[in-house]
């Protein structure tokens, strides 16, 4: 009953909340919450697990890091390939260790392996220290065989999501020994299992704790922001991104800049400590979650930006402009208090300003003004590599299966956020999510490789050109001539990428009242806004098309 109540609550919240990477993450997480809670509920009602079993599963939460190694099957030794490269010195080593920190990331099913015919996989669970899994296919049927051994206690259990691109179900293990799961295969699933295997995901916290965590995430993402939720989001940034919240002198919490202090092309970086901005920062490694640009238009200074949800009391979304005085007034009075938000401005360097064509930037903004937020390509800005942009516990396999499930059940979010973009990347039109998988197989590329194909700024979607906040800013710089004739695709930039461009001034005039020891002016905020790497990367062709973003170091290779 609790599961079904959670389903209704989560579905209602998800369906009414606007979406984006400054909002879309809330929408997607709401959908994930609903799907997982619904499937758990159906499994429970169908008798797959009783109340005592649920309790046992829920309290089995002491998970050890899964391991992969070769094991012998018949006369051959097979090695199950891990989802990502793994070695002691890799940033991934640090990333995987993050998963044991006490926060709700454990709610995401953790990928442990993909056994396929002729290649088994071994891993440890939350309860059983040793699992050995293999798959056999005979005719139109598949058998998944698992051996569970060495339980940590007599009352613990393990819970898994087992999936292919054609099906998804739960399996619970309460006893050691051999277990078999049989299922029939359709034509595509037969090919999928032979090549990609049966994907197995561990619910690290068991079923009950997972549902509890989903409800908690729902409150953080879609519920009313309170001091406790904001504090928890701030703690997330401390724990997972090594944020340090350094308090500033109170006289700097609000700095009243004048219009005359700002010129066209100057940059705005903003972050607040709601659910969405910390999520954006965790996925990208940035220290801000939103970007905008100042433009003088017809003698008046405006903050130009792209919003997926309005800044109250304004009701506009999409590509908009707001008079500077009005923007600062509402920011200080409503949506950006110093305790919960940080707002900073950066000036173009003299060299960049000499190339900045204000007329071209204004003309391009007017051409774009009023268009909707760039939902069709916003998530593609996050993925530059097949593997190394999925912050733990997200993996290529998890996103792959999630999209397949949502595509089968015709979730509008998949079409809105991914299907059109994947059609563009694969050179086809009008294909559904499931049809796109077949196109990927024909091209001989994986799901992750398809996702990482760079965006082309000239692509036009069903609702026109698509831009999000940082994409808009970077495109404006390109249109205004700041990058010269370089081939730079602005839709490959994140907020972090935009403020790392080496096009900004290192100081503000002392008469303005800004701090003199940072190269930008933080006009709102109790805590210092530390834009790591600010103005440090000189523009170059195909910039940011192949950059990994694995936490907590977020190392950026030269020239990626």
KOLLUMMI-209401 format. One line per 5 residues: their letters; for each residue x, y, z of C-alpha. Coordinates in nm, 2 decimals, padded with zeros to 4 digits. Example, Ala and Ser with C-alpha at 12.3 -4.5 7.8 and 13.67 -1.06 7.14 Angstrom:
! residues 2
as> 01.23:-00.45:00.78 ~ 01.37:-00.11:00.71;
END
This chain:
! residues 560
xxxxx> 00.00:00.00:00.00 ~ 00.29:00.24:00.08 ~ 00.45:00.16:-00.25 ~ 00.13:00.23:-00.44 ~ 00.08:00.56:-00.25;
xxxxx> 00.43:00.65:-00.34 ~ 00.36:00.57:-00.71 ~ 00.06:00.80:-00.71 ~ 00.24:01.08:-00.54 ~ 00.55:01.06:-00.75;
xxxxx> 00.36:01.04:-01.08 ~ 00.15:01.34:-00.99 ~ 00.46:01.54:-00.90 ~ 00.66:01.43:-01.20 ~ 00.39:01.51:-01.45;
xxxxx> 00.34:01.87:-01.34 ~ 00.70:01.97:-01.29 ~ 00.88:02.15:-01.58 ~ 01.18:01.99:-01.71 ~ 01.55:02.06:-01.83;
xxxxx> 01.95:02.05:-01.72 ~ 01.84:02.32:-01.50 ~ 01.50:02.13:-01.44 ~ 01.50:01.83:-01.67 ~ 01.69:01.63:-01.41;
xxxxx> 01.40:01.67:-01.17 ~ 01.16:01.55:-01.44 ~ 01.36:01.24:-01.52 ~ 01.43:01.15:-01.16 ~ 01.06:01.18:-01.09;
xxxxx> 00.99:00.94:-01.38 ~ 01.26:00.70:-01.25 ~ 01.10:00.71:-00.90 ~ 00.76:00.63:-01.04 ~ 00.89:00.34:-01.26;
xxxxx> 01.09:00.17:-00.99 ~ 00.82:00.22:-00.72 ~ 00.55:00.08:-00.96 ~ 00.75:-00.23:-01.05 ~ 00.83:-00.30:-00.69;
xxxxx> 00.47:-00.26:-00.60 ~ 00.35:-00.50:-00.88 ~ 00.61:-00.75:-00.78 ~ 00.50:-00.74:-00.42 ~ 00.13:-00.77:-00.50;
xxxxx> 00.20:-01.06:-00.74 ~ 00.34:-01.25:-00.45 ~ 00.70:-01.23:-00.56 ~ 00.81:-01.13:-00.21 ~ 00.63:-01.12:00.13;
xxxxx> 00.65:-00.86:00.40 ~ 00.92:-01.04:00.60 ~ 01.13:-01.08:00.28 ~ 01.09:-00.71:00.21 ~ 01.21:-00.62:00.55;
xxxxx> 01.51:-00.85:00.52 ~ 01.59:-00.70:00.18 ~ 01.55:-00.35:00.31 ~ 01.79:-00.38:00.60 ~ 02.07:-00.56:00.39;
xxxxx> 02.25:-00.24:00.30 ~ 02.62:-00.31:00.38 ~ 02.73:-00.34:00.02 ~ 03.09:-00.42:-00.08 ~ 03.23:-00.29:-00.40;
xxxxx> 03.15:-00.54:-00.68 ~ 03.45:-00.71:-00.84 ~ 03.51:-00.87:-01.18 ~ 03.74:-01.16:-01.26 ~ 03.78:-01.45:-01.49;
xxxxx> 03.61:-01.78:-01.41 ~ 03.61:-02.12:-01.58 ~ 03.32:-02.26:-01.78 ~ 03.38:-02.60:-01.92 ~ 03.74:-02.60:-02.06;
xxxxx> 03.75:-02.23:-02.13 ~ 03.81:-01.93:-01.91 ~ 03.60:-01.63:-01.99 ~ 03.64:-01.27:-01.86 ~ 03.34:-01.06:-01.82;
xxxxx> 03.43:-00.71:-01.93 ~ 03.36:-00.44:-01.67 ~ 03.14:-00.15:-01.78 ~ 03.42:00.10:-01.75 ~ 03.80:00.08:-01.74;
xxxxx> 03.93:00.02:-01.39 ~ 04.27:00.06:-01.23 ~ 04.41:00.18:-00.91 ~ 04.53:00.51:-01.06 ~ 04.22:00.59:-01.26;
xxxxx> 03.98:00.87:-01.16 ~ 03.72:00.59:-01.18 ~ 03.88:00.44:-00.87 ~ 03.79:00.75:-00.68 ~ 03.45:00.77:-00.84;
xxxxx> 03.35:00.42:-00.73 ~ 03.46:00.49:-00.38 ~ 03.22:00.78:-00.37 ~ 02.93:00.53:-00.39 ~ 02.98:00.42:-00.03;
xxxxx> 02.92:00.77:00.11 ~ 02.60:00.82:00.30 ~ 02.37:00.98:00.05 ~ 02.08:00.88:-00.18 ~ 02.29:00.79:-00.48;
xxxxx> 02.26:00.43:-00.37 ~ 01.90:00.45:-00.49 ~ 02.02:00.41:-00.85 ~ 02.05:00.04:-00.94 ~ 02.42:-00.04:-00.95;
xxxxx> 02.54:-00.22:-01.26 ~ 02.73:-00.54:-01.17 ~ 02.77:-00.72:-01.50 ~ 02.62:-00.86:-01.82 ~ 02.66:-01.23:-01.85;
xxxxx> 02.61:-01.35:-02.21 ~ 02.64:-01.69:-02.38 ~ 02.99:-01.82:-02.33 ~ 03.10:-01.54:-02.10 ~ 03.00:-01.54:-01.73;
xxxxx> 03.05:-01.28:-01.47 ~ 03.12:-01.28:-01.10 ~ 03.04:-01.01:-00.84 ~ 02.95:-00.96:-00.48 ~ 02.62:-00.85:-00.35;
xxxxx> 02.49:-00.66:-00.05 ~ 02.42:-00.99:00.13 ~ 02.59:-01.27:-00.06 ~ 02.97:-01.21:-00.10 ~ 02.99:-01.43:-00.41;
xxxxx> 02.76:-01.44:-00.71 ~ 02.84:-01.63:-01.03 ~ 02.61:-01.57:-01.33 ~ 02.59:-01.73:-01.67 ~ 02.35:-01.73:-01.96;
xxxxx> 02.25:-02.00:-02.21 ~ 02.03:-01.96:-02.52 ~ 01.85:-02.25:-02.68 ~ 01.61:-02.18:-02.96 ~ 01.39:-01.90:-02.86;
xxxxx> 01.45:-01.93:-02.48 ~ 01.72:-01.80:-02.25 ~ 01.82:-01.93:-01.91 ~ 02.00:-01.71:-01.66 ~ 02.17:-01.93:-01.39;
xxxxx> 02.31:-01.77:-01.08 ~ 02.50:-01.93:-00.79 ~ 02.48:-01.73:-00.46 ~ 02.73:-01.82:-00.18 ~ 02.87:-01.69:00.15;
xxxxx> 02.59:-01.48:00.30 ~ 02.68:-01.22:00.55 ~ 02.39:-01.33:00.78 ~ 02.11:-01.58:00.79 ~ 01.84:-01.31:00.75;
xxxxx> 01.99:-01.09:00.47 ~ 01.89:-01.10:00.10 ~ 01.99:-00.95:-00.23 ~ 01.76:-00.77:-00.48 ~ 01.83:-00.72:-00.85;
xxxxx> 01.69:-00.55:-01.15 ~ 01.75:-00.79:-01.44 ~ 01.70:-00.65:-01.79 ~ 01.74:-00.66:-02.16 ~ 01.63:-00.39:-02.41;
xxxxx> 01.30:-00.58:-02.44 ~ 01.22:-00.66:-02.08 ~ 01.29:-00.56:-01.72 ~ 01.20:-00.75:-01.40 ~ 01.30:-00.79:-01.03;
xxxxx> 01.46:-01.09:-00.87 ~ 01.51:-01.15:-00.50 ~ 01.76:-01.39:-00.35 ~ 01.71:-01.52:00.00 ~ 01.89:-01.85:-00.01;
xxxxx> 02.23:-01.97:-00.12 ~ 02.28:-02.22:-00.40 ~ 02.18:-02.24:-00.76 ~ 01.90:-02.03:-00.90 ~ 01.76:-02.03:-01.26;
xxxxx> 01.55:-01.77:-01.44 ~ 01.39:-01.87:-01.77 ~ 01.24:-01.64:-02.03 ~ 01.14:-01.65:-02.40 ~ 01.32:-01.42:-02.65;
xxxxx> 01.18:-01.23:-02.94 ~ 01.40:-01.19:-03.25 ~ 01.56:-00.86:-03.14 ~ 01.61:-00.97:-02.78 ~ 01.78:-01.29:-02.90;
xxxxx> 02.04:-01.07:-03.08 ~ 02.06:-00.84:-02.79 ~ 02.14:-01.11:-02.54 ~ 02.39:-01.28:-02.77 ~ 02.59:-00.96:-02.81;
xxxxx> 02.52:-00.75:-02.50 ~ 02.42:-01.01:-02.25 ~ 02.16:-00.99:-01.97 ~ 02.22:-00.67:-01.77 ~ 02.22:-00.71:-01.39;
xxxxx> 02.17:-00.42:-01.15 ~ 02.20:-00.45:-00.77 ~ 01.96:-00.26:-00.54 ~ 02.23:-00.18:-00.29 ~ 01.99:-00.09:-00.01;
xxxxx> 01.73:-00.35:-00.08 ~ 01.37:-00.29:-00.19 ~ 01.22:-00.11:00.11 ~ 01.51:00.12:00.17 ~ 01.52:00.19:-00.21;
xxxxx> 01.16:00.30:-00.21 ~ 01.22:00.51:00.10 ~ 01.51:00.68:-00.08 ~ 01.30:00.74:-00.39 ~ 01.04:00.92:-00.18;
xxxxx> 01.31:01.12:-00.01 ~ 01.46:01.22:-00.35 ~ 01.11:01.32:-00.47 ~ 01.09:01.56:-00.17 ~ 01.43:01.71:-00.25;
xxxxx> 01.36:01.74:-00.62 ~ 00.99:01.84:-00.64 ~ 00.89:01.93:-00.29 ~ 00.90:02.27:-00.13 ~ 01.25:02.39:-00.05;
xxxxx> 01.31:02.43:00.32 ~ 01.62:02.50:00.53 ~ 01.66:02.13:00.59 ~ 01.65:02.03:00.22 ~ 01.88:02.32:00.12;
xxxxx> 02.12:02.21:00.39 ~ 02.11:01.85:00.27 ~ 02.18:01.96:-00.09 ~ 02.47:02.17:00.04 ~ 02.60:01.86:00.22;
xxxxx> 02.58:01.67:-00.10 ~ 02.81:01.92:-00.27 ~ 03.05:01.90:00.03 ~ 03.06:01.52:00.03 ~ 03.07:01.44:-00.34;
xxxxx> 03.24:01.74:-00.50 ~ 03.46:01.87:-00.21 ~ 03.28:02.20:-00.19 ~ 03.39:02.43:00.08 ~ 03.14:02.69:00.19;
xxxxx> 03.35:02.98:00.30 ~ 03.14:03.26:00.45 ~ 03.20:03.61:00.32 ~ 03.19:03.94:00.51 ~ 02.83:04.05:00.54;
xxxxx> 02.88:04.37:00.36 ~ 02.96:04.16:00.05 ~ 02.64:03.96:00.05 ~ 02.47:04.21:-00.18 ~ 02.68:04.44:-00.40;
xxxxx> 02.48:04.71:-00.57 ~ 02.64:04.73:-00.92 ~ 02.55:05.01:-01.15 ~ 02.44:04.97:-01.51 ~ 02.75:05.17:-01.61;
xxxxx> 02.97:04.90:-01.46 ~ 02.85:04.64:-01.71 ~ 02.90:04.62:-02.09 ~ 02.76:04.40:-02.36 ~ 02.91:04.05:-02.36;
xxxxx> 02.98:04.04:-01.99 ~ 02.90:03.70:-01.83 ~ 02.66:03.59:-01.55 ~ 02.71:03.27:-01.35 ~ 02.45:03.16:-01.10;
xxxxx> 02.39:02.87:-00.86 ~ 02.15:02.79:-00.59 ~ 02.13:02.50:-00.35 ~ 01.80:02.35:-00.46 ~ 01.80:02.00:-00.60;
xxxxx> 01.86:02.08:-00.96 ~ 02.17:02.29:-00.95 ~ 02.37:02.05:-00.73 ~ 02.27:01.77:-00.97 ~ 02.39:01.97:-01.27;
xxxxx> 02.71:02.05:-01.09 ~ 02.77:01.69:-00.99 ~ 02.72:01.57:-01.35 ~ 02.94:01.84:-01.51 ~ 03.20:01.92:-01.24;
xxxxx> 03.10:02.28:-01.25 ~ 03.06:02.53:-00.97 ~ 02.76:02.70:-01.12 ~ 02.44:02.57:-01.26 ~ 02.32:02.85:-01.49;
xxxxx> 02.47:03.11:-01.72 ~ 02.36:03.42:-01.90 ~ 02.49:03.73:-02.09 ~ 02.44:04.10:-02.06 ~ 02.35:04.30:-02.37;
xxxxx> 02.28:04.67:-02.42 ~ 01.98:04.67:-02.65 ~ 01.83:05.00:-02.78 ~ 02.00:05.19:-02.51 ~ 01.89:04.97:-02.22;
xxxxx> 02.09:04.70:-02.03 ~ 01.93:04.35:-02.03 ~ 02.03:04.02:-01.88 ~ 01.97:03.77:-02.16 ~ 01.92:03.40:-02.07;
xxxxx> 01.74:03.08:-02.15 ~ 01.51:02.94:-01.87 ~ 01.33:02.61:-01.84 ~ 01.12:02.74:-01.55 ~ 01.04:03.10:-01.46;
xxxxx> 01.22:03.33:-01.21 ~ 00.93:03.44:-00.99 ~ 00.73:03.66:-01.01 ~ 00.81:03.65:-01.38 ~ 00.62:03.38:-01.57;
xxxxx> 00.83:03.36:-01.89 ~ 01.05:03.07:-02.00 ~ 01.27:03.00:-02.30 ~ 01.49:03.27:-02.45 ~ 01.42:03.59:-02.26;
xxxxx> 01.57:03.93:-02.17 ~ 01.51:04.11:-01.84 ~ 01.60:04.47:-01.77 ~ 01.90:04.48:-01.54 ~ 01.74:04.68:-01.26;
xxxxx> 01.43:04.45:-01.26 ~ 01.65:04.14:-01.27 ~ 01.85:04.25:-00.96 ~ 01.55:04.36:-00.77 ~ 01.36:04.03:-00.81;
xxxxx> 01.68:03.83:-00.75 ~ 01.74:03.99:-00.42 ~ 01.38:03.99:-00.31 ~ 01.25:03.65:-00.42 ~ 01.46:03.37:-00.58;
xxxxx> 01.82:03.45:-00.49 ~ 01.87:03.52:-00.12 ~ 02.23:03.53:00.00 ~ 02.18:03.22:00.22 ~ 02.06:03.00:-00.06;
xxxxx> 02.21:03.14:-00.38 ~ 02.52:03.28:-00.54 ~ 02.54:03.52:-00.83 ~ 02.86:03.64:-01.01 ~ 02.94:03.86:-01.31;
xxxxx> 03.25:03.84:-01.52 ~ 03.39:04.10:-01.77 ~ 03.52:04.02:-02.11 ~ 03.90:04.07:-02.14 ~ 04.02:04.36:-02.35;
xxxxx> 04.13:04.12:-02.62 ~ 03.80:03.94:-02.64 ~ 03.61:04.27:-02.63 ~ 03.80:04.40:-02.92 ~ 03.66:04.11:-03.12;
xxxxx> 03.31:04.12:-02.98 ~ 03.07:04.25:-03.24 ~ 02.78:04.38:-03.03 ~ 02.55:04.44:-03.32 ~ 02.59:04.08:-03.44;
xxxxx> 02.52:03.95:-03.09 ~ 02.21:04.17:-03.05 ~ 02.07:04.07:-03.39 ~ 02.12:03.70:-03.32 ~ 01.95:03.74:-02.98;
xxxxx> 01.65:03.91:-03.13 ~ 01.63:03.63:-03.39 ~ 01.62:03.37:-03.11 ~ 01.41:03.56:-02.85 ~ 01.09:03.38:-02.75;
xxxxx> 01.19:03.03:-02.85 ~ 01.15:02.75:-02.62 ~ 01.42:02.59:-02.40 ~ 01.65:02.34:-02.59 ~ 01.51:02.02:-02.45;
xxxxx> 01.61:01.81:-02.75 ~ 01.98:01.84:-02.70 ~ 02.03:01.96:-02.34 ~ 02.14:01.62:-02.21 ~ 02.37:01.56:-02.50;
xxxxx> 02.58:01.85:-02.38 ~ 02.67:01.62:-02.08 ~ 02.80:01.33:-02.28 ~ 03.13:01.36:-02.47 ~ 03.26:01.01:-02.43;
xxxxx> 03.11:00.66:-02.44 ~ 03.18:00.59:-02.07 ~ 03.35:00.87:-01.88 ~ 03.06:01.12:-01.84 ~ 02.83:00.90:-01.64;
xxxxx> 02.89:01.01:-01.28 ~ 02.85:00.72:-01.04 ~ 02.63:00.53:-00.99 ~ 02.50:00.61:-01.34 ~ 02.65:00.40:-01.61;
xxxxx> 02.61:00.36:-01.99 ~ 02.43:00.03:-01.92 ~ 02.18:00.19:-01.68 ~ 02.09:00.48:-01.91 ~ 02.07:00.23:-02.21;
xxxxx> 01.82:00.01:-02.03 ~ 01.62:00.30:-01.89 ~ 01.57:00.45:-02.23 ~ 01.48:00.11:-02.38 ~ 01.22:00.07:-02.10;
xxxxx> 01.07:00.42:-02.14 ~ 01.08:00.38:-02.52 ~ 00.88:00.06:-02.51 ~ 00.62:00.22:-02.29 ~ 00.62:00.54:-02.49;
xxxxx> 00.72:00.79:-02.23 ~ 00.71:01.14:-02.37 ~ 01.03:01.23:-02.19 ~ 01.24:00.99:-02.41 ~ 01.11:01.15:-02.73;
xxxxx> 01.15:01.50:-02.59 ~ 01.50:01.47:-02.46 ~ 01.67:01.20:-02.67 ~ 01.50:01.05:-02.97 ~ 01.53:01.35:-03.21;
xxxxx> 01.89:01.40:-03.11 ~ 01.98:01.04:-03.17 ~ 01.81:01.05:-03.50 ~ 02.03:01.34:-03.60 ~ 02.34:01.17:-03.48;
xxxxx> 02.27:00.85:-03.66 ~ 02.17:01.02:-03.99 ~ 01.80:00.90:-03.99 ~ 01.46:01.06:-03.93 ~ 01.14:00.96:-03.76;
xxxxx> 01.29:00.65:-03.58 ~ 01.16:00.54:-03.24 ~ 01.39:00.46:-02.95 ~ 01.36:00.09:-03.02 ~ 01.42:00.14:-03.39;
xxxxx> 01.73:00.35:-03.31 ~ 01.89:00.05:-03.13 ~ 01.87:-00.14:-03.46 ~ 02.03:00.15:-03.65 ~ 02.31:00.15:-03.39;
xxxxx> 02.37:-00.22:-03.45 ~ 02.38:-00.16:-03.83 ~ 02.64:00.11:-03.78 ~ 02.84:-00.11:-03.54 ~ 02.84:00.14:-03.25;
xxxxx> 02.73:00.11:-02.89 ~ 02.47:00.32:-02.72 ~ 02.74:00.52:-02.54 ~ 02.92:00.59:-02.87 ~ 02.60:00.71:-03.03;
xxxxx> 02.53:00.94:-02.73 ~ 02.88:01.09:-02.75 ~ 02.86:01.20:-03.12 ~ 02.91:01.58:-03.11 ~ 02.61:01.80:-03.16;
xxxxx> 02.60:02.03:-03.46 ~ 02.48:02.38:-03.39 ~ 02.31:02.40:-03.73 ~ 02.07:02.11:-03.66 ~ 01.71:02.22:-03.66;
xxxxx> 01.46:02.02:-03.45 ~ 01.09:01.98:-03.48 ~ 01.04:02.30:-03.27 ~ 01.33:02.49:-03.43 ~ 01.69:02.55:-03.31;
xxxxx> 01.75:02.43:-02.96 ~ 01.97:02.61:-02.70 ~ 02.00:02.60:-02.32 ~ 02.16:02.85:-02.09 ~ 02.53:02.79:-02.15;
xxxxx> 02.47:02.70:-02.51 ~ 02.31:03.04:-02.57 ~ 02.60:03.22:-02.41 ~ 02.87:03.03:-02.61 ~ 02.68:03.07:-02.93;
xxxxx> 02.65:03.44:-02.87 ~ 03.03:03.47:-02.83 ~ 03.08:03.27:-03.15 ~ 02.83:03.48:-03.35 ~ 02.99:03.80:-03.22;
xxxxx> 03.33:03.69:-03.35 ~ 03.51:03.62:-03.01 ~ 03.63:03.28:-03.14 ~ 03.73:03.41:-03.48 ~ 03.67:03.15:-03.75;
xxxxx> 03.72:02.85:-03.52 ~ 03.49:02.55:-03.57 ~ 03.33:02.54:-03.22 ~ 03.00:02.37:-03.15 ~ 02.84:02.57:-02.86;
xxxxx> 02.60:02.28:-02.78 ~ 02.89:02.08:-02.66 ~ 02.95:02.33:-02.37 ~ 02.83:02.30:-02.01 ~ 02.81:02.60:-01.76;
xxxxx> 03.16:02.49:-01.64 ~ 03.30:02.49:-02.00 ~ 03.16:02.85:-02.06 ~ 03.32:03.01:-01.75 ~ 03.65:02.83:-01.82;
xxxxx> 03.69:03.00:-02.15 ~ 04.00:03.22:-02.14 ~ 03.82:03.53:-02.26 ~ 03.75:03.71:-01.93 ~ 03.92:03.99:-01.74;
xxxxx> 04.12:03.91:-01.43 ~ 04.01:04.21:-01.22 ~ 03.72:04.45:-01.16 ~ 03.78:04.82:-01.10 ~ 03.84:04.88:-00.73;
xxxxx> 03.58:05.16:-00.73 ~ 03.30:04.91:-00.81 ~ 03.31:04.75:-00.46 ~ 03.38:04.39:-00.56 ~ 03.63:04.17:-00.39;
xxxxx> 03.98:04.23:-00.53 ~ 04.12:03.89:-00.48 ~ 03.90:03.71:-00.73 ~ 03.87:03.77:-01.10 ~ 03.49:03.80:-01.11;
xxxxx> 03.25:04.00:-00.91 ~ 03.01:03.80:-00.68 ~ 02.72:04.04:-00.63 ~ 02.50:03.80:-00.42 ~ 02.59:03.53:-00.18;
xxxxx> 02.67:03.46:00.18 ~ 02.92:03.19:00.07 ~ 03.21:03.25:-00.17 ~ 03.15:03.12:-00.53 ~ 03.46:02.93:-00.63;
xxxxx> 03.46:02.90:-01.00 ~ 03.75:02.66:-01.03 ~ 03.94:02.69:-01.36 ~ 03.79:03.03:-01.44 ~ 03.92:03.18:-01.76;
xxxxx> 04.19:02.92:-01.80 ~ 04.13:02.74:-02.13 ~ 04.20:02.92:-02.46 ~ 03.94:02.85:-02.73 ~ 04.04:02.59:-03.00;
xxxxx> 03.86:02.41:-03.28 ~ 03.62:02.13:-03.17 ~ 03.66:02.24:-02.81 ~ 03.48:02.02:-02.54 ~ 03.38:01.75:-02.78;
xxxxx> 03.57:01.47:-02.60 ~ 03.60:01.57:-02.24 ~ 03.54:01.32:-01.95 ~ 03.37:01.44:-01.63 ~ 03.42:01.19:-01.36;
xxxxx> 03.39:01.30:-01.00 ~ 03.54:01.41:-00.77 ~ 03.84:01.53:-00.96 ~ 03.68:01.60:-01.29 ~ 04.01:01.60:-01.47;
xxxxx> 04.00:01.77:-01.80 ~ 04.26:01.64:-02.05 ~ 04.44:01.90:-02.26 ~ 04.27:01.96:-02.60 ~ 03.96:01.73:-02.53;
END
